[in-house]
Amino acid sequence: MMALVFKEEDFKKLSKVLGVPAKHKGNNIRFELESRGTQRKLALEIYPNIAIGNRRGNLVSVYTPNAHLQLHFCSGFVISEMLHEVTFIGEYNGKLSGLIVEKEGGCSLYANVDRKILSGDFTKLGPEIMLSGIALSLTETILPEKKVRVKRKRS
């Protein structure tokens, strides 16, 4: 996937869907979410273009009272205003990892999901697999097309 370069406009869009301001904190941008009704609380931090090992990329971190999740080399994101959430993705060798952050403080992580199941028939998947395919399927709009290899018969 092409490298994502976060821009100030992106942080404004994220602020709008998450309903909280973006706080610039040195080398990261932080969003602090809290839902009084569900008593959920989390912090989302985006570290644009930082050193990750001997390469540079985007790091997305989520901190909750009970967990710390990271998505290395975030290559894109999709905002769903209808669902009030944002899905950050990274792809490596046809496998997707997605980190979904909800306005109400919920968070989900799907790692090493086979890209093929995003556009397949969800009814043929087991329920434990179906959820990841459905959750990440909205990212297909930002994924580059895969080249299809055609096998030829030998005469």
C-alpha positions in Angstrom: 0.0 0.0 0.0 1.1 3.6 -0.6 2.4 5.4 2.4 -0.2 7.6 4.2 0.9 11.1 5.1 -1.3 12.5 7.8 -2.3 16.1 7.3 -3.9 18.7 9.6 -7.2 18.2 7.6 -7.2 14.5 8.6 -7.0 15.4 12.3 -9.9 17.8 11.9 -12.0 15.0 10.2 -11.1 12.6 13.0 -12.0 15.3 15.7 -15.4 15.7 14.0 -16.3 12.0 13.9 -14.9 11.3 17.4 -16.4 14.4 18.9 -13.3 15.5 20.7 -10.4 17.9 19.9 -7.1 16.8 18.6 -4.3 17.6 21.1 -0.9 18.1 19.6 1.6 16.6 22.0 5.1 16.8 20.7 5.5 14.0 18.1 1.9 12.8 18.3 -1.7 13.8 18.1 -4.0 12.6 20.9 -7.7 12.2 21.2 -9.2 11.5 24.6 -12.6 9.8 24.4 -15.0 9.1 27.3 -18.6 7.9 27.4 -20.3 8.6 30.7 -23.3 6.3 29.7 -21.1 3.2 29.1 -18.2 4.3 31.4 -15.8 3.6 28.6 -12.6 5.6 28.3 -9.7 5.5 25.9 -6.9 7.6 24.4 -6.0 7.4 20.7 -2.6 8.6 19.7 -1.3 9.0 16.2 2.5 9.2 15.7 2.9 10.3 12.0 6.0 9.3 10.1 8.2 8.2 13.0 11.1 5.7 13.1 9.8 2.2 13.5 12.8 0.0 13.6 15.0 1.0 10.6 12.0 2.3 8.6 9.6 5.2 8.9 5.8 5.0 9.2 2.7 5.8 11.1 2.0 4.3 14.5 -1.6 4.3 15.9 -1.9 3.5 19.6 -5.0 3.1 21.8 -4.8 3.1 25.5 -7.7 1.9 27.7 -7.8 1.2 31.4 -7.3 -2.5 30.6 -5.4 -2.6 27.3 -2.8 -1.0 25.1 -3.1 -1.7 21.3 -0.8 -0.6 18.5 -1.0 -0.6 14.7 2.4 -0.2 13.1 2.7 1.2 9.6 -0.8 2.5 9.4 -1.4 2.9 5.7 -4.9 4.3 5.6 -8.1 5.1 7.5 -11.8 5.2 6.8 -14.2 7.4 8.7 -17.8 6.2 9.1 -19.9 9.2 10.2 -23.0 6.9 10.3 -21.3 4.5 12.8 -19.4 7.3 14.6 -16.1 5.4 14.2 -12.8 5.4 12.4 -11.0 2.3 11.1 -7.2 2.5 10.7 -5.6 -0.2 8.6 -2.2 -1.6 7.7 -1.6 -4.2 5.0 1.3 -6.6 4.5 1.4 -9.5 2.0 -2.3 -9.5 1.5 -3.1 -9.6 5.2 -4.9 -6.6 6.8 -4.8 -5.4 10.3 -7.5 -3.0 11.4 -7.9 -0.9 14.5 -11.4 0.5 15.0 -12.1 3.3 17.4 -15.6 4.3 18.3 -16.8 7.8 19.4 -18.3 6.1 22.5 -14.9 4.8 23.6 -15.1 1.3 22.2 -12.2 -0.3 20.3 -11.7 -3.4 18.2 -8.6 -4.9 16.7 -8.5 -7.4 13.8 -5.0 -8.7 12.9 -3.7 -10.6 9.9 -7.1 -10.9 8.2 -6.9 -12.4 4.7 -7.9 -9.6 2.3 -9.9 -12.1 0.2 -12.6 -12.4 2.8 -13.5 -8.7 2.6 -15.3 -9.1 -0.8 -16.3 -12.8 -0.4 -19.6 -14.2 0.6 -19.9 -13.6 4.3 -22.6 -16.2 4.6 -20.0 -18.9 3.9 -17.9 -17.8 6.8 -18.2 -19.0 10.3 -19.6 -16.4 12.7 -16.3 -16.0 14.5 -14.7 -15.1 11.1 -17.6 -13.2 9.6 -17.3 -10.2 12.0 -13.7 -9.3 10.9 -14.7 -9.5 7.3 -17.7 -7.3 7.7 -15.9 -4.8 10.0 -12.9 -4.4 7.6 -14.9 -4.5 4.4 -15.5 -0.8 4.4 -11.8 -0.3 3.9 -11.9 -1.8 0.4 -12.5 1.7 -0.9 -9.0 2.7 0.0 -7.2 -0.5 -0.7 -5.2 -0.7 -4.0 -6.5 -3.2 -6.5 -4.7 -6.5 -6.6 -3.5 -7.7 -9.9 -5.2 -10.9 -11.0 -3.0 -13.5 -12.5 -4.6 -15.5 -15.3 -3.5 -19.1 -15.7 -3.3 -20.2 -19.3 -3.8 -23.7 -20.4 -0.9 -25.2 -22.3 -1.8 -26.6 -25.7 
